[in-house]
Amino acid sequence: MSKTTAHKEGTATVKVIYFLSKTLADGSHPFMVRITKERKRRYVATGLSLHPNYWNEEKQEIRRSYPEQQRKKLLEDILKWERKYSEAADSLSSADERHDANAVLAHAIKERAALRRVQLLEYTDELVTGFEQAGQLGNATTYRDLRNQLSKFIRAEFGTNDVPFERVTVPFCTKWETMLRATGLKETTLSFRFRTLRAVLNKAIANGSMKLEHYPFARNAAEIHKFSIGKFDVSTTKRAISRDAVRRFEALVPETDRQRLAMDVFLFSFYCGGINFVDLAQLRWRDVKTSEEGVQRLHYERQKTGGKFSLKLLPPAAAILARYYPLTFRTRDSYLFTILDTTVHITPTQVRNRLHKILGQVNHDLKALAPLAGIDTHLTTYVARHSFATSLRKGGVATGLISEAMGHKSEAVTMVYLDSFDSDTLDSVFDHLL
């Protein structure tokens, strides 16, 4: 039936909103595309999220305290999602076709599918590029490693260079697990690999590159026929050494500058709240400030989460910095440690490669030093983080203050707890390490 001139199909309203009605496991809220047509709404997941600490509810915008690069990237991604569905709404309206919010969603996905059929490794490459452009080099490395491991499996299993998303099935995951286990990977690494693959698929579904019906992972206890990441035993990942063991390690006399650096990295991390190696290596002298009372404080922002830290430097940590001051200080922008040099490591790639190299050296030296201190634990920089938390727990510090401390299930939740205490309270927590 032809339309009469009395009818003119309206355009659906499209807006990306911060969806407070849903809270993710890390305490953040997702951004959702809201499509409104004739007072009926449809919400579409974007795969984007933000911790409420960084959302200004009154102004309905991301706070300026959110790391600038991440803020810029998030705003760009939000705009892309809004544009994608707005264009679909405009297209249907221009065609003067009767439609609802569901039709706008279907049209947007159809238009994307018509442009190209994205495959697993191709899509993962796109994510890697996006992370690199946003300066999120840690994520870029993680996804690149996943891509390389999947590439080996796909060539061996399918004899091709890539596969469409519909081939990523439960049998696909099971066979990949078997192949990975054959290489001797531990449960924690297996869990990490599959959690990263799951993140790729979630992003692909969110932007319409993959259909939800092909999703291979179990989302609840009822989906027993799907692949469960929870089956991997990661209970052994929390390693720590006792406070007495730390004291024995601290008493060692290093024979080389490399050993000295390895010891200082471990001990500085332990005395500074379990700061991880990537953040520690990029600390600069401008991040250390002295109060009128002569108390030194360290201020830094965690690259992985964007969490901001301000902590009192305990005497052992201050002594470590005093040792490096004549070696590294040229300006306030100079790095604290001898890991990076502002005149040599300039580009993100140079920084990443240097960090990778030195981390390997530090962990190698820590492993060699541990037996000399009577420590039978495989010592790494990661152990310092858990040793910090364990020492506080054994010292009687409230669980709420350390939130099953540093690097356990959710660092975002940890920061929510920490934010509720004043600086004096947190400073007294660190005193338990002495």
Summary of the structure (lengths in Angstrom):
residues: 434
radius of gyration: 25.3
end to end distance: 83.2
largest distance: 90.7
contacts: 1260
relative contact order: 0.08
helix: 54%
strand: 12%
